[in-house]
Amino acid sequence: MLEEKAGQPLRVERTFEGYRLLTLQQKRQLGLQGSALNRPLLAWIREVLLYGNDEQPWVGAQSIFPLSSLKGKARRLQQLKGTPIGYVLFKRRRTVPNQRFVRQTSEGWQRQTRYDWYGRLLLISETFLPAFLSSDT
């Protein structure tokens, strides 16, 4: 959808990539329950800005990969560099969201989606910024 609107491939600017402890809210969004909510959980976090066909970012995105999910094919998710995550998630197989939330934030509309990719859970939050909402293309 974004590339169609831009008329060109998206440009990815990584703003953070590394390990962080998950917040209680993030653990809940990943579907953790019970005592797992009280334990520290380390995840690989990737934060990016996505640019369409202008100089202002269209989307601010955060991908959360719990370390327990970074096994097998999913290990490549730590090596995305400038590749949009959608290129990997939807390349050969339809990755089905198993939970999605949409809400209005101070920055714009946000879509949070929990995916099951080859049996590995991951959480992606995308905030559609004013430049995307006001672009004429």
N, C-alpha and C positions, 0 to 999 in steps of 0.2 A: 504494500500500500504506500509506504513512504517513498520508495524509489519511483513508483509510478507517478506520484505527485511531483517529485523533484525532476523527473525526466532524466535522471542520471544515477549512478551508484552513490550511496550515502558515504559521507566522509566521517570517520570515527576519530574522536579525540579522547584518549584515555586520561582521566583525571585522577584515578586511584586504582591500583591493583595490588592486592596483598592480603595478608591474613588479618582477621579481626574476630573478636568474640561476638557472638550473636546476642542481640537484645532479647528480652522476654517476648516482645511483640513479634520479632522475626521468627523465633522458635514456634510460636503459636501459628503463624502464617504458614510455616513449613509442615504443620500438622503434628508437632510433637505434643505429647501429653504426659501427665503424671510426673514422676520424679525427673524425667528428662528435662522438664522445664526449669528445674532448680540447679542443674549441673551446667558448668561452663561448656560451651560448644564453639569450637573454632571452625571458621569457614574461610574459603577463598572468596574475596569480594572484588568485583570489577565494576568501576563506575566510569561512565563515558558520557560524552555529549555527541549527539548525532546531528550532522549538518546536511541539509538538502541542497538547494541550488542558490543559497545566499550566504552571507557572512555571519548570520545569527544562528545559534543552535536551535534545532527544531524540537529535540527530545533530550531530556536528561534521563539516563537509565542506570539502574543498579542491578547487577546479577549476583546472587548469593548461591554459592556451592558449598554445602556442608562437606567437611573433609571425608566423611563416610560415603559421600556420593561421588568423590573423585577417584573412581576405580575403573579399570577396564577402559572402554571407549571414552568414558567421561573425563579421563585425565587430560584429554586434548583441550578441554574447556579452559585450562590454565594457560594455554598457549595461543590464545586468539589474536593477540597483538591488535592490529587495526581492522580485524575482520568483524563485521556485525554478527552477533551471536545467532541471529535468525538464519544466517547462511549455513550454520552447522546444525541447528536444531531441526530445521525443516528441509534439509537437502534431499534425503532419500526416503524419509518416512515421516508420516504425519505425527508430530509430537502433540499429544492431546493434553490440553490444560485440564487439571482435575480440580482446580478451584480458581476463581477469578473475582476480584473486587475492583470496582471503579468508584472513585471519589474525587471531589473538587478539593484542591489544596490552594495555598496562597500563590504557588508558582504556576498552576494550571491543572488541567484534568490529569489524574493519575490512574493508571491501570496496573494492578498488581496481580500477577499470575503465578500459580504454582504449577510446575510441569513435572511429569514423569517421563524421563528420557532414558530409554533402555533400562528401566527399573531404578533409576537414580532421581531423587527429588532435587529440584532447584527452584529458586524464587526469583522472578524478574519483575522489577518495578519500572514503569516508564511514565515519565511526566511530560505531557505535551505542552511545550512552552509557547508563549505568545507569538513568536515568529512563525511557528507552524500554523497556528490558528488564524493568523492574519495573512499568510502567503496567498498570492493570487493564482498560483499554478494549479 
